[in-house]
């Protein structure tokens, strides 16, 4: 898979995860998907020193946010039930 295809795939995954987190639809499942996406971005960041778009602090903070959503759930206004 080329670099452009990976970029498009990660962009679509980001939009899907963001939309489901904003609407509260399957929050914990989308938090798991977001954690997987962040792990892929961390691997890309580690292997390619030319990735200027995300810093390590942003990726680690995003991972902690997704972990918090996974463990705590979405809250009272969500469409789904906690795991």
N, C-alpha and C positions, 0 to 999 in steps of 0.2 A: 504494500500500500504506500502510495506516495505521500509526500508531506502535505500537499494540498488536500488530499482526501482525508487525512487524519485531522487537519484543521477544520474541515467542514463537519466531520463527524463529531468532534468535540464541541463545535459551536451549536449544533443541533441538540446534543446532549445537555449542554448548558441551558439552552432555552427551555427544553422539556422539564428539567429539574427545577429551574426557576419558576416556571409557570405552575407546576404542581405545589411547590412550597408556598408561593404567594396565595394560591387559592385554598390551600389546606387540604388538598386532595391526595390521599395516600402519603402523608407527610413522612412517616418513618421509612417507607419503601423508597421514596425519592431521596431521603437522607442517605440511605445506603448507596443509591446510585450516584449521589453527589460525592460521597466518600471515595467510590471507585474512580470517578472522574478526576478528583483531586490527586489520587494516587498515580493515575496516568500522567497528569500534569507534572507531578513531582519527578517521575521517572524521565520525562522529556527534559525537564529543567536540569536534572543531574547529568544526563547524557549530552545535552547540547548547551554549551555555555553562552549561546547567542540568543537565548529566550529573554528578551527585555520586557515582555509584557507583564509578567507576574514575578514578584519577589518571593523569597522564602517565607518572609513574615506573613504575607497575604495568604499563601498556601496553607501554612500551619494554622493560622487563625480560622480560615475556612474549614479546615478539618475539625477543629474544636467546635465550631458552630454546628456542623453536621452531626458530630458525636452528641452534642447537647440535644439536638432535635430528635435524634434516634432514641436517646434514653428517656427524655421527658415527654415526647409526643408534641402534638400541635397546639393543644389547648382547647378551650371550650367551644370555639367557633369552627372547629375542623369538621370535615365531612366523614372522617374515618374514626375508627376506634383504636386505642393504643394496642401495641403488640402484647 
